[in-house]
Amino acid sequence: MKNWHTCESCGREAVYRKDHETWKTKCVFCWKEDQGITHSVSDLYAMHLEDLLEIDKPPELARLPLDFIKQLITLCHPDKHGNSQKATTTTQKLLAMRDVAAHAMEEKL
């Protein structure tokens, strides 16, 4: 039972659907664009968050504020997303970013 599927428009693995929802073929962002719906600020952050976390750079190059990273960890935690692999991977990356950001703050003190 794979719930994440590839968006037919943008190619990202960002379409969440239950087994009976085969009609869902686009991610929410592409669907909104097709419908002419303006993206909210939250939409824009969410669209680019995955790209930010998927960069091919080590976590020490992360430039997000520590407080924001902590909030993202809380929001992305696997316990809140059915222990999905995507949530686990994202949380692992955020934890690495948090550790680097905390270390950088300690060095400044």
RAQUI-V167650 format. One record per pair of residues at least 24 apart in sequence whose ideal C-beta (glycine too) atoms are under 10 Angstrom apart, sorted by the first residue. I is the first residue (numbers start at 1). GAP is how many residues later the second one is. If there is no record, write none. Layout:
i=I gap=GAP
i=I gap=GAP
This chain:
i=2 gap=82
i=2 gap=83
i=3 gap=78
i=3 gap=79
i=3 gap=81
i=3 gap=83
i=4 gap=80
i=4 gap=81
i=4 gap=82
i=7 gap=24
i=9 gap=24
i=9 gap=25
i=10 gap=37
i=12 gap=35
i=12 gap=38
i=12 gap=39
i=12 gap=42
i=13 gap=37
i=13 gap=73
i=14 gap=32
i=14 gap=33
i=14 gap=36
i=14 gap=72
i=16 gap=65
i=16 gap=68
i=16 gap=70
i=45 gap=27
i=46 gap=29
i=49 gap=26
i=49 gap=27
i=49 gap=41
i=49 gap=45
i=50 gap=36
i=50 gap=40
i=52 gap=41
i=52 gap=45
i=53 gap=36
i=53 gap=37
i=53 gap=38
i=53 gap=39
i=53 gap=40
i=53 gap=41
i=53 gap=44
i=54 gap=35
i=54 gap=36
i=54 gap=39
i=55 gap=38
i=58 gap=38
i=58 gap=39
i=58 gap=42
i=59 gap=33
i=59 gap=34
i=59 gap=35
i=59 gap=36
i=59 gap=37
i=59 gap=38
i=59 gap=39
i=59 gap=40
i=59 gap=41
i=59 gap=42
i=60 gap=36
i=60 gap=37
i=60 gap=39
i=60 gap=40
i=60 gap=41
i=60 gap=43
i=60 gap=44
i=61 gap=36
i=61 gap=39
i=62 gap=31
i=62 gap=32
i=62 gap=34
i=62 gap=35
i=62 gap=36
i=62 gap=37
i=62 gap=38
i=62 gap=39
i=62 gap=42
i=63 gap=34
i=63 gap=38
i=64 gap=30
i=64 gap=33
i=64 gap=34
i=64 gap=37
i=65 gap=36
i=65 gap=40
i=66 gap=31
i=66 gap=32
i=66 gap=33
i=66 gap=34
i=66 gap=35
i=66 gap=36
i=66 gap=38
i=66 gap=39
i=67 gap=34
i=68 gap=26
i=68 gap=29
i=68 gap=30
i=68 gap=33
i=69 gap=24
i=69 gap=25
i=69 gap=26
i=69 gap=27
i=69 gap=28
i=69 gap=29
i=69 gap=30
i=69 gap=31
i=69 gap=32
i=69 gap=33
i=70 gap=24
i=70 gap=28
i=70 gap=31
i=70 gap=32
i=72 gap=25
i=72 gap=26
i=73 gap=24
i=73 gap=25
